[in-house]
Amino acid sequence: MLSILDKYILKRYLGTFVLLLLLFIPIGIIVNLAEKIDKILENEVPLMEVVAYYFDFTIYFANLLFPLFLFLSVIWFTSKLANNTEIIAFLSSGVSYYRFLRPYIIGATIVCIAAFVLGMFIAPKASQGFNEFSFKYLKKGRQDREKSNVYRQINDNDYIYVSYFNVSEKSGSNFTLEHFEDKKMTYKLAASRIKFNDKDSTYSLFNYTKRRVGLDNDIIERKKRLDTVFSFDLDDLTPVKYIAETLNLPELNNFIASEKKKGSSFISSYEVVRPQKVEFASFCIHINYHCSCSFFSETSWWYGC
């Protein structure tokens, strides 16, 4: 059961935190808009896409700066309590130091839960929209996917290679697939061009060659065109660079394990995202507890309490 003291401090705590969010997020939007307005007008971006972008930006920005807002809110409202000599009144009335910290821990837990929900379920979706808009309109010419010299392991036995893949045309050049069994290559597919067909989710191979490796001799099969089905999809051919930001923690763990098998060149950037998701909520409580403890220690010493 919360006492009057708990309710009073929690109200000031959470109110200050929300106030900082409402103050800083519009400033962030204005600064970002001032920086990006020329490109937005130049590319004639539809108004609704701009609105959706800044909605995603608000969530992305809030999730990024949650610890900073928490730090500032603790310092700000606690300093106001000290300036109004309210801390002296609380401690002089017989409230212990650790009892005084209880509403801080409760408030930090509430913010921690909010940060966890935001970072695990809401921010990934917003991050996807934020990055898609950025690469579509603001970072033209910069690749959001790995398109050149893609070499990946798609399962335990198969490796694929594409010298270049055009995402808009869903077509790649110089495609090869190598199949291994017991660490020995049994056959190799090669084509001058590969194209994905949306209608039936098949792939068309042009100037197709299949070489089966035998004990005494090899069997070579050639065709001008072959329509077939593969176990990989377009994301295996052209992985998105920011995909890790759009996944929650369980999905990210599975994704990283899968990408390690495929030999992705972005593993290091994917692994940077994981500790951010894991440690974010605990970091909020850590900041709150140590800031409040340090502040109260200094305040108690200063006033002789």
N, C-alpha and C positions, 0 to 999 in steps of 0.2 A: 504494500500500500504506500503510495507516494504521499509524503508530508507536504505542508505548505512551502517549506524550504526547497524541497525537490521540484515542485511545480514551478516555483518562482525562477529558480536557476535554469531549469529546462526550457522554460518559455523564453528567457533571455538568450540562452545558448542557441536553440534552434531558430529563433527569430533573427538573431544576428547572422547565422549561417545562411538562411534563405535570403536575407537582405543583401548580403555580399554577392550571392548568385545573381540576384536581380540587378545589381549594380554593375558587375563586371561582364556578364554575358552580353548585354547590349553594347558595351564598349568594344568587346571583342568582335561583334558583328559589324560595327561601324568601321573599325580599323581594317577588317578583312574586306569589306565592301569597297572601301576607299582604295585598297590595293588592287582589287580584281575588277573594278567597274569598267576599266578600259577594255579588257578582254571580253567581258560579258557583252558590252555594247558592240564591240567589233565582230563577235561571232553571232550576234542577234539571238541570244538565248531567250527562249520563251519565258514569260513571267512566272508561270506555275513551276517550271523547273528551277528557277532561281529561288522561289519561295521554299520548295522542297529541299533544295541544297542548304539553305540557311536554317531550316528546321533540323536537318541532320547535323549541320555544323554546331548548332546549339548543344545538342546531346554530346557530340564528339568533344567540344570545348569544355563542357561541364565535367565530363568524365575524366578528361586529362588533368584538370586543375582542382579536382575535389580535395586532395590533401592540402593544397595551398589555401583554399577557401576555409577549410577546417582550422588550419593553423592561425589564420588571420582572425577568424571569428572568436577563437578561444582567447587570444591576446586582447582583442578589442573589448569584448564585453566584460572580461575579468578585470581589465584595467579600469573600466568605468565603475565596477563594483568597489575597487580599491579607492578610486578617486572620491567616491561618495561616502567613504568610510563604512560601507556596509559589511565588509569583511571583518572589521574590528567588532561590529555589533554581533555578527554571527558567532565569532570565536569567543567573545566575552560572555555570551549567553550560555556557554557550556557545551557548544557543539564541537566535537573533536575534529581534528584535522582530517582524518580519513573519512569520517562521516560527511564532512563538507565536500569531499571528492566524489561521493557516490553519484550525485546527479550528473557530474561530468562523465563518469563512466557509462551511465545510462544513455546520456546524449550521444556519446561516441559510439555506442552499440547501435543506436538507431541510425546514425549516419553510416556506420559500417554496413548494416543490412541494406540501406538504400544504395550505397556504393557497389555492393556485391550484385544486387539485382540490375543496376544500371550497367555495370561493366560486363556481366555475364550474358544478359539477355537483350538489353535495349541498345547499348553502344555498338555491338557487332553489326547489327542491321543498319544503324546510322552510319557507321564507318564505311559500309559497302556503298551506300548512296553518295556519301561525301567523296570517296575516291573515284567512283565512276564518273561523277560530274567533273571532277578536277581533270581527269585524263581526257575526257571527251571535249571539254571547252577551254580549260585553263592551261593545260600542259600539252597542247597539240605538238606533235613531232616527237614526244617522249613516249616510249613504249611501256605499257602497263603489263605486258606479257613477255615471256621469253620466246622469241620467234626465230632466232638464228642459231644454227648448230645445236639443235636440241637432241640430246642423247640421254635416254632414260630407261630404267628397268621397270617394266610394267607389271611383272609378276616374277615368281621364282625362276622361271625358265626363259622368258622372252625379254629382249632388248630392242628398242626402236631408235631410229635416228632420222632426222629431217634437217636438211641444210637450211631451209627457210620455209615458214608457214604463214600464209596470208589469212588473217582471221576473218576479214570481211568476205572474202571469196571462199573461205573454208577449203583452201587448197594449198598443198605443200610440194616442194621439189626435192628430188634426190632422196626418196624414202627407202629405208631398209629395215628389215625385221630379222633378227637372229634368234634361233631357238636352240637351247642347250639342254642336254640331258646327261646327268652324271659328269658335269663340267666339260662335256664335249659337244661341239656344235653339230646338230643333226641336219638342219637345213637353214637356208637363208633366202629371204624374199627381197627383191629389189625392184624399184619402179622409178621412172624419171619424174612421175608426178602422181600425187595422191589427192583425192577429192572426196569430201564427206557429202553424202546425199541425205537431205533432211527428210524426204518423203518416207523412206524405209529404213533410215539409220544405218545405211551400208556405206562402204568405201569403194571408190573406183580407182583401180591401179592402171596406169598407162605405161606401155612398154614394159610389161611385167616379166620378170625372170625369177624362177624358183630353182634353187640348186640344192639337191639332196646329197648329203655327204655319205658315201658308202665305204665299205672296207677296201674294195679293190678299185672301184671307179665311182664317179659322181654322175647323178642323173640331173640333167638340166631341162627345164620346161619354160617355154617362152610363149607370151601372148601379147597382142596389141592392147587389149583391155580385159580387165577382170574385175567383176563386182563381187565383193566378199564382205564378211563380217569379222570384226576384230573385238578383242576383249577390252580395249582401251577406248577412251572418249577424247573429245577435243581438249579438255583440260589437261590430259596427259601430254598432248602435243604442244600446247601453249599454256603453261601454268601462269596464273595471275600472281603478280608480285605481292600484292597486299592481301591475299586471301586469308592469311593468318589472323588479321585484324577483324575479319567478319565471322569468326568461329568462336563458340563458347569453349570452355576449358576441356571437357571430354572430347568434343569434336577436334579441338586443336591437338590434343595428345595423339589421337588416332591418325590425324592428318600428318603430323611430324613423323610418326613411325612409318607411315606409308611412303612419305617422300624420301626418307632415308634409304629405303629399299630401291627407290627409283633413281637415286643418284642426283637429286635436285641440287642446283647451285645456290638455292635460296635458303638452305637449312639454317644457316647462322642467323638470318633475319627472322625466320619463323621462331627460332628458339628464344630470341630476345623478347618476343611478345608474351610467351608463356609465364615467366616470372612476374611480369606486370599484372597479369590477371590474378595470379595466385597471391601475391603479396600486397595488392592494392588495399583491400579491406583491412588487413591487419596493420598496414602502415598508417591508416586513418586513426585507429585506436592508439597506436604507438605515439603518434604526434600529439594527440589529445592528452594522453596520460602524462607524458614527460613535460609538455608545455605547462599544464596546470600545476604539476608538482613543483617545477622550477619556479613558477610565478608565485605560488603560495609560500614556498620556502623563503623567497626574497621578501615577500610582503610581510610575512610573520616576523622575520628578523628586523625589518625596517621599523615596524610599529611596536616591536617589543612584545609580540603576542606568542 
